[in-house]
């Protein structure tokens, strides 16, 4: 009777876990609030930076009206951008790079959806833009409303464009923009003083973006403010931190800073050898800004200064980021949040790319990659099973020693160690192989989360995007019934197969648990089936492949070590009999 009551309790508990799963995810990873967020400058340095930025008209009004993207881009005063991997335009009003499209990445899985719009003008629903300018004292300076004059109509590799403005007081300002074959724009900001007295000038660069279109930041993949400060990449600050706690300045000199999503990055790179004031702040109304402000310079008549900054606006492709890192941008490859196991993850990603280049189907590449990794780990698993078999073989002797020396724990331990030595058995040898596999399999899992190569990749039949959840839902008969399935019930064929393969894995492993524990654990595969159903189809494909390989591996190893299975089955039967006698 107690066993039945415990089982019913376990079933009810598992049901509550499923129902509360969506709520828990929403709680821990909430969408950015729509309410106005206020900014607080907490240190003299932050207040000074805010005042400088406000003087230039950088802080947008929280009450500004939403602007249609097409309407904003159709306005005049623009210089086109046409590079191999990006296109867009530069707004001559305010010297803003506010129109960047990524030619190699579609907005949606639909082939006619057009490219990803990474940067967009201020006031549009997806506003995200960079601005270059000057602040200072002693003369009239360009601001957010200044209309710059361009030296050309199109910015392209090998064809830089100069933006010029003369304040009619003796100071001339120039921003020379150039672009490479990937995602990097270089801005050389020059001010020359032809006046009669000295002026104080600070070149600056900023990135402003809305958090409403940001990807969610999770424990496995950071999204939000990011940068390298003092030789360390900072993943610790998110948009809520800026809104609630005020401006944040990185500790140490900045190598680069900006905002990241899972797949995209906008970042500023200061001039080598400089020590600009850098940091992040909330502007209110779900807007946030990354600041790069160079130290003020006093320009006497006849003198000029130039500061060179870089703007990265593109996809987080590991090879591209690493190439920029090799060119001198410290730790730029870590804009992808690889985590602790990046030494495993990068080789795995390289292997995944190589397999994909051969087979041409990313789903098949995931299956083959999983087979390769499991194959490499097989000798370790085999060693663990051998150790477990040896331990099972001496278990009767161990029980005798435990009974014989039950009142003398020290003597019991000494005799146990002597038994292990005489039989050539290492009691921890079965655990170590399992521990060695954990970082490798976690690295494989994280690669599939972070790899932009999986985005919009089809597999077979109904799976058109491996980076999205399985679109086929069993509970509405694959779309035949006219209702949307809630997230926690969105069971597709891959999720069902996952539950079934996990259940088979559990059934194949002989358990030494008591019957009630065994019943509870037999329910867990079906609970995990619901929990994992909303994950990307590529991840479910990996888990299913891994489970099937585990089944094959377990079956083979048990065939090689029948004493292991026989001993476990015998112990299981004894426990079941004792539980039945005690019921």
N, C-alpha and C positions, 0 to 999 in steps of 0.2 A: 504493500500500500504506500509505504514511504517512497519507494522507487518510482511509482507512478506519479505521486505528487511532485517529486523532484523533476521528473521529466516534463510534466505539464508546465511547471515554473520555468524550466529552461526554454521551452517552446515560446511561452509568452514573452520572456526576456529577449529572445532573438527577434520576435516580431516587433517589439518596441525599438530595438536597435535599427531595424530597417526603416521604420516610420520616422525616427528622429534623425536619420542620417542627413537628409537634405537640410534640416534646420541647423544641425551642427556645422555643416559646411558653410552655410550662410552666416552663421555666427562668427566662425573663426576667419572666414575670408569674405567679409561683407563688401558689397558694391559701394563705391564712393557716394556719400550723401549728397543730396541735391541742395541742401541748405547752404546759405552763404557761410564761407569760412573766413575768419579774420586773421590778420597777420600781426605778430608782435615781435618787434626788434628788441632783443634782450641784452645785447652788449654794445659798447660804444662803436666797435668796428662794424657790427651789423647795422646799427642805426645810420652810420656814415654811408655805408654802401646803399642803404635804402634811400637816403636823401639824394645821393648822386643819381641813382636810377630814376627816382621820381622827377628830378629836374629835367631829365631827358625825355620825359613823357612815356617811359616804358611801362609803368603800371597801368593796365587797362581798367576802365570803369567796370565795376561789378554789375552795373545796371545796363550795360550795352546790349543791344538787341541782336538776336541771332541773324547771321547774314548767310544767304544762299551761296554755296561754294561756286557754282558756275557764274553767278552774278559777280562775286568778288574777283574771280580770275579774269572776267571779261573786261574789267576796268582798264584804263590806259596806264601809261607810265610803267611798263614792264619790259624786262630783258629776258629773252628765252634762254632756257638751259637745254642743251642737247648733247648728251654724253652716251657712251655705249650702254650703260646700265641704268641711267636716270634721265628723266626729262622733267621740264617744269618751267618756272620763271622766277625772276627776282623783282620784287616790288621796289621801284625807285623812290617811292614815298617812304622815308624812314630807313632805307637801305636794308630791307628785310628779305631773307631767303625764306619764302613762305609758300612755295609751290614745288614739291618734290614728289614725283611718281617713280616707282621702281619697275622698270621695264620687264624684268625677269620674274616678277611675282604677281600673280593675279589676286584681285581683291577677294573673290570667292571661288568656289570650285567650278562654277560655270565658266566655260572657256571664253564666253563673250562678256565677262564681267568687267574687263579692263584692268589696268595695273593697280597695285596698292598705292593709295594716296597717303604718303607718310607725313609730309608737311602740308599745312593748309593755312590760309590767312586768318588773322585775328577776327574773332566774332563768329566764325563759321562753327558748325557743330563739332568738327574734328580739329579745331585750331591747334596748330603745332608749328612753330616757326623760330628762326634765328634772326638776330638783329646785330648789326655792327655799327659802332658810332664813337662819339667822343663826349666827354664831360670835362668840366674844369672851371676856371675863374679868369676874369680879366678881359673877356671878349665874348662876342656872340658865337654860340656853338650850334651845330646841327642838332635837331631833335627828331622826335617821332613823326613830325609833319613836314620835315624838310624834303624837298624834291631834288634828288641828285641827278646830275647829267651823266649819261653813259657814253662811252667811247665806241660802243658797238651794239649790234642788235641781238647777238647770240653768244652765250658762253659755252665753249666746248673745249675738249682737250687740245692744247696747242694754240688756243685762241682766247687769251684772257680778256677781261673787260674791266676798264677803269670807271669807277664812279667818282665824280668830282663835284665839289661845292666850294664856292668862294663867298666869304661873309662880308665882303666889301669893307673890311676893317684892317686888311693886311694879312689875314690868315687864310691859307688855302688847304683844303682837306681832300684826301684821296683814299679810296678803298679799291685796291686792285684785286680782283677775284679771278682765280683759275681753278680748274677742275681736272681730276685724273680720269683714268679709264674705269674706276670702280665707284666709290661712294664718297670721296674726300674732296672738299672745297677748301682752298687756301685763300685767306684774306690778309693782304698786306695793307695796314692802316698807317697812313702818313699824314702828318700835319707840318706845314712849313710856315714860319713866322716872317712875313715881310713888312710888319708894322714897325712903329717907332718905339714901342715899349715891350716888356716881357709879358708873357701869358703862361698860365698853368693849364696843362692838358693831360687827360688820362684817356687813352683808347679803351674801349670795352667791347665785349661780345656777350650775348645772352641767348638762351633757348627758353621759350615760353610754351607751355602746353597745357591742355586740359586733362584731368584725370578721368573724365567720364568715359573716354574711349580706351583707357589703359587696360591691359590684361591684368588678371588678379595675381597678386604676389602671394606665393605659398612657401612652405618650408623647403620645398625642393627646387623652386625656380623663382628668383627675385624679379620683381617688377617695380619700377619707380626710380627715385634718385639713385645715381651710381657714380663712382669715380675712383681713381687711384690717388690716395693722399698719403704722403710720407712713406711711399713704397708698399702700401697695403690697399687692396681693393675693398671698398666699403659697401656691403650689401645690407647694412643694418637699418637704414632709414627708409620709411615709406611715406606715401602722401599724407596719411592720417597723422603721422608724427609731425610733419611740417605744419599742418593745419592746427594741430593742438598745442604744440610746444614752441612754435615760432621758428625763425631762420636757423639753419645749421651750417656751420663752416667745417670743412674737413680738417683733420689734425695733420699738419705737415703740408709740404709743398704739393700742389696738385700736378699730376701728369696728364690728366684728362678728367672731365666730368660731364654729366648730362642725364638723360632719362632713358630708361630701357623698358621694353616689353619683352615677352618671351622670345619673339622672333626679330624685333626691330630695335634700332638704337639711334638716338640723336645725341652727339657728344661734341664738346669743345676741347681743343688741344692747345694749351698756351705755348708761347714761344719758348724754345729751349733756353735754359739758363735764367729765365725770368721768375719772379715770385709774385704773381698777381694775387689780389684778394679774390677768393673764390668761395662759393657756397650755394645753398638752395633756400628758397623761401616760398611761402604761400602768398598769392596775390588776392585771395578771396574768390568766391564764385567758382570754385573747383579749378582755379588756374594756379600753376606753379611755375617757378622760374629758376634756372641755373645761371649764376652770375660769374663772369670772368672780367675783372676790372684791374687794369695795369696801374702800377704806382704813378702818382702824378709827377710830371716833369715840367720844370720851368724853362720855357723857350725864350731865349733872348733874341732880339732882332737878327735876322740872317741865319737862324738855326732851324733845323727840322729833326723830327724823330719818326721812326718807323717801327711798328710792332706787327709781327706776323703770327696769326692764329690759324688753326685748322678747324673745319666743321665736318664731322662725319654724319651723314644722313643716309642710312641704308639698312640692309639685312644683316643679321648676325650670322654670317657664314664663317665657320671656324677658320677655313683656309685664308680668307681675306683678312680677318682680324689678326691672325698670326703674322701675315705678311707685313701689316702696318706695325705690329710689335717689333718685328725684326728690323724694320726701317727706323726704329728709335722711339716709338710711343710705348712707354713702360707698361707692361701687364695689360695691354689692350686686348689680348686674346681672352682674358678673364672677364671681359664684358659678358661672356656666357658664363652663367653661374655653375661651373662644373662641380664645385664642392670638394670634399676631401679626396675623392677617388679619381681625380682627373688624369692621373698617370695610367689608370686602366681605361678611362673613358675615351681618350683621344685615339689610342690604338683600335679600340672597338669601332669608333666612328669611321676611322680610315678603312677598316675591313668592310664595314657596311657599305661604304661608297664603292669600294672595289667590286664587291659582289653585285651591287645594283648596276654598275656599269657593264657587267657581263650578262646578267639575266634580264635586265630591262623592266622588272616588276618589283616594286619596293616591298610588297607583301611577301613575295617569294624570297627576296633578299633577307627579310627579317627571319623567315623560317630557316634559311640556310645559315645565317649568322648564329641563331640560337643553337643549331646543330653543331656548329664549329666550336662555340664556347663550351657547350655541354661535353663535346668530345674531348676538349683539352682538359676539362675538369674530371673526366671519367677516372683516370688513374688515382686521383685523390679520393674520389668516392669509393673506389674499389678498396683502397687501403683502409678507409674507415670501416667498411663492411667486414674486412678481414679481422680487424681489431675487435669489432663487436662479436664476431663468431668465436674468436679466441676467449673473450670474456664469458660468453655463454657456456663454453665448454668447461670452464673451471668454476662455474657458478655453484655446483654441488659442494665442491671443496671449500668455497668461500662461506657457504652457509654452515658447514661443519665447524669452521674456525670461529665464526660469529657466535655459534651456540656454545662452543667449548670455552671461549674466553669472554663470555658476555659480561662478566663482573670485573674484567681487567681490560679497559679500553686500550691502554698503552701496549700491553702484550698482544692484544688482538691486532693492533695496527702493525706491530713488528712482524707477526706471523703472516699477515696479509702481504706485506712487502716481500717477505721471503718466498711466498707462493708465487707472486708475480715474477720474481727473478728466476725461480726454478722453471717455470713454465714459459718464460720468454714473452710475457704479456705486459704491455704498457697500458694502464687503465685510462690514460687521457688521449691515447692515440686515436680513438674513435671520434673524439670531439674536435681535435685540431683540424682534420680535413674539412669538416663542416664549416668551421670558422674561416678557413682560408677561402672557401667558395663565396662567402657572403659579400665581400667587397666587389668581386667580379660580377656577380649577378645583379647587385645594386647598380653597378656602373652601367651594365647593359640596359637596365630599366631606365636610368636617367638619360642615357644617350637618346633613347626613343622619345623621351619627353622634350628634350632640348633641340634635337636635330631638325633644323629648318628643311632639310632634305626630305623629310616625311610629309611636310605640309602639302595638301592637295594631291597626294599620290594615290591612285586607285589600286585596288587589289583584284577582286573578281566580282562579277555580277553586280549586286546592289551596293557594294562598298566602293564609293568613288573618292573618299578622302580618309586615309588611314590616320590622320591627325584629329579627326572628329569622331564622336561616338557612333557606334553601329546604328545606322538610320532605320533598320528594320525592327519593328516592335511586335513581339508575339501577341501581346495582350490587346492590340487592336487589329489583329489578323493582318499584320503588315500593311496597315493603312486602309483596309477595306471597311472598317468600322469608323464612323465619323466623329472621333474624339481624339484629343491629344493625350498621350500617356504621361502621367507625372514622372519626374526624373527618377525617383527611386523605384519605379515599376517599369522603367524603359528597358525591358529585357529583349535583347536581340538574339539571333542564333549563336553569335560568338559568346555571349554571356551564358546561355544555356549550356553550351559545350564546355565552358569553363567550370560551371558547377558540377557537371557530370564527370569531367576528368579529375577534379579535385576529390570527388566522392570515391572514384575508383582508386585513386592513390591512397586514400585513407583505408579503403577495404583491403588493399593489397598488403599494407603494413600490418603485421600481427601486433595487436595491442595488448599491453599488460595492465591496462587501466581496469577499474571496476566497471560493472555493467552500466551504471548510471552515467559515469564520466564518458564511457564509450558512446552512449546514446547522445549525450550533449555534443560531443565532438563530431558525431555523424551528421548532426544538423548544421554545423558550421560551414561546410562547403556551400550549402544553399543560401546561408546568410551572406557569405562573401560574394556569391553570385550576384545578389542584389546590390551590394556595396560597390562592386567593380563594374557593373553594367554601364554607368555613365562615363567611364574612362575611354580614352581614344581607342579606336578599333585596332590600331597598330600594337598597342600595349596588350589588348586582349589576345591578339594573334600570337604575340610573344609568349604570354602566360599559357595559352593552350598548347603551343608547341613544346614549351618547357614541361608541362604536365605529362604530355604523351611520351616525351623522352624519359621523364622520371619513371613512368610506368614500365617502359621497356627496360630501363636500367635496373629497377628494383627486381623485376622478374628474372632477368639474367643473373644478377648477383645472388638472389635467393637460390637459383638453380645451382650455383657454384658453392653455396654455403647452406646446404639443407639443414644442418644442425642448428643454425640460427633460427630459421623459421619453426622447426620442430620444437625447440626449447621455448620459444615465445608462445606458441600455440598451447603447449603443455601448461605453462604458467597461467595463461589466459583461462584455460579450462578449470584449473585449480581455484582461481579467484572467483570464477562464476559459480562453482560448486559451493564455495564458502558463503558467497552472498546469498545463494538460494537457501542454504541451511539456516542462515541468520534471519531470513525474511519471515 
